[in-house]
Amino acid sequence: MSLLNDLQWRYATKKMNGKKVPQDKLDYILEAARLAPSSSGLQPYKIIVISDEALLTKIKDLAWNQNQIIDCSHLLVFAAWDKYTEERITEVFNYTMDERDLPHSTMDDYKNNLWGMYSQLSEEWHAHHASKQSYISFSMAIAAAAEQKVDATPMEGFLPEKLDELLKLKGSGYKSTLLLPLGYRENENDWLVNMKKIRTPKEEFITEMTIDDAANLETEPMDKTISDPKK
Ligand SMILES: Cc1cc2nc3c(=O)[nH]c(=O)nc-3n(C[C@H](O)[C@H](O)[C@H](O)COP(=O)(O)O)c2cc1C
């Protein structure tokens, strides 16, 4: 139950007190984010860590003046690939095979299928898909922060294009997707701290289904299988 207790404890902190998060806790949160699963294991995102006050002040101006940006200890900026390319995918798969002592060719069929699919989709679709992967990592960071009793405010409220300019991401192959200020709540000045946590009631949130509830579709078995690359 400890994860559930941590998730009850956390909230989107509105007022932080400027206290520093120790390096070991920061490392723990970043490692949880790094360990997140991603589609095909591509991890098409990275995290930029900012604690420089002058830079945080500039970022606050691009984030609807939200105070957490300057009252936090560290700001995590999540940034995702602006597009998939064959080279990027090959590089990740080659690295994976090197780490596993397998020949690069092991993943060729999988890679060709994947790139065959991605190459037909727009760059907008690519960027959106990569951005969705960054949200999974973001979520892991939020949970890990709660476990470390570090407050974190998930934030989409900023101007990504402007932030990309400020952080010189333009032309780097990455686009900013999310912000996560980390720090400690200032109880006396945070209007949200004692508010009840509100979520969709369980009975609305969770639906159990059986074959009797499903549509009567004539489904064909797929002609391709995602197979063990070693076979
Ligand atoms: C993707 C995402 C973007 C969010 N953007 C902001 C934001 O810009 N500023 C803010 O104060 N809270 C932001 N929130 C916080 C949500 O409002 C908050 O998580 C939600 O109301 C649930 O409350 P809780 O996190 O306190 O449990 C965001 C949350 C998520 C997941």
The ligand as a Gaussian input file, in Angstrom:
#p B3LYP/6-31G(d) Opt

LIG

0 1
 C       -0.059000      16.889000     -17.938000
 C       -0.400000      17.777000     -16.788000
 C       -0.309000      19.156000     -16.909000
 C       -0.569000      19.983000     -15.804000
 N       -0.306000      21.338000     -15.904000
 C       -0.376000      22.088000     -14.765000
 C        0.108000      23.409000     -14.755000
 O        0.583000      23.966000     -15.755000
 N        0.058000      24.103000     -13.588000
 C       -0.431000      23.546000     -12.429000
 O       -0.425000      24.210000     -11.398000
 N       -0.888000      22.284000     -12.413000
 C       -0.858000      21.544000     -13.539000
 N       -1.265000      20.236000     -13.519000
 C       -1.777000      19.681000     -12.262000
 C       -3.216000      19.180000     -12.334000
 O       -4.124000      20.236000     -12.323000
 C       -3.415000      18.219000     -11.146000
 O       -2.488000      17.167000     -11.267000
 C       -4.823000      17.659000     -11.108000
 O       -5.764000      18.668000     -10.847000
 C       -4.949000      16.583000     -10.027000
 O       -4.615000      17.068000      -8.771000
 P       -3.400000      16.549000      -7.901000
 O       -2.217000      16.363000      -8.818000
 O       -3.164000      17.658000      -6.914000
 O       -3.792000      15.270000      -7.257000
 C       -1.032000      19.401000     -14.599000
 C       -1.156000      18.022000     -14.499000
 C       -0.834000      17.203000     -15.557000
 C       -0.898000      15.706000     -15.383000

